[in-house]
Amino acid sequence: MSASPVNNSSNGAAAPTSVNEARDPSGFLSEIIGAPVTVKLNSGVVYRGV
Protein backbone atom coordinates (compact mmCIF):
# COMPACT_ATOMS: atom_id res chain seq x y z
CA MET A 1 0.00 0.00 0.00
CA SER A 2 1.26 3.39 -0.90
CA ALA A 3 0.00 6.29 1.16
CA SER A 4 1.36 9.69 1.88
CA PRO A 5 0.21 12.42 4.25
CA VAL A 6 -1.71 15.26 2.66
CA ASN A 7 -1.91 18.70 4.20
CA ASN A 8 -5.54 19.49 3.46
CA SER A 9 -7.25 22.02 5.69
CA SER A 10 -10.43 22.12 3.60
CA ASN A 11 -13.16 19.64 4.40
CA GLY A 12 -13.83 18.29 0.89
CA ALA A 13 -13.90 14.63 1.94
CA ALA A 14 -17.10 12.66 2.21
CA ALA A 15 -18.52 12.32 5.71
CA PRO A 16 -17.62 9.03 7.40
CA THR A 17 -20.33 6.59 8.39
CA SER A 18 -21.53 6.64 11.97
CA VAL A 19 -18.99 5.35 14.46
CA ASN A 20 -21.78 3.52 16.28
CA GLU A 21 -22.79 1.58 13.16
CA ALA A 22 -22.10 -2.11 13.84
CA ARG A 23 -20.17 -3.60 10.94
CA ASP A 24 -17.97 -6.65 10.46
CA PRO A 25 -14.46 -5.26 9.89
CA SER A 26 -13.39 -8.15 7.62
CA GLY A 27 -16.38 -7.57 5.33
CA PHE A 28 -15.68 -3.84 5.22
CA LEU A 29 -11.99 -4.38 4.45
CA SER A 30 -12.75 -6.85 1.67
CA GLU A 31 -15.10 -4.26 0.11
CA ILE A 32 -12.44 -1.53 0.00
CA ILE A 33 -9.46 -3.59 -1.20
CA GLY A 34 -8.07 -1.82 -4.25
CA ALA A 35 -10.33 1.22 -3.78
CA PRO A 36 -9.02 4.73 -3.16
CA VAL A 37 -9.34 5.64 0.53
CA THR A 38 -8.88 8.77 2.61
CA VAL A 39 -8.06 8.46 6.32
CA LYS A 40 -8.21 11.57 8.49
CA LEU A 41 -6.67 11.27 11.94
CA ASN A 42 -7.89 13.18 14.98
CA SER A 43 -4.69 15.20 14.76
CA GLY A 44 -5.84 16.52 11.38
CA VAL A 45 -3.30 14.61 9.29
CA VAL A 46 -4.91 13.15 6.16
CA TYR A 47 -3.64 10.03 4.39
CA ARG A 48 -4.78 9.03 0.92
CA GLY A 49 -3.97 5.77 -0.75
CA VAL A 50 -5.23 2.62 -2.44
Secondary structure, DSSP 8 states (H G I E B T S, - for coil): --EEEE---S--S-----TT----HHHHHHHHTTS-EEEE-TTS-EEEE-
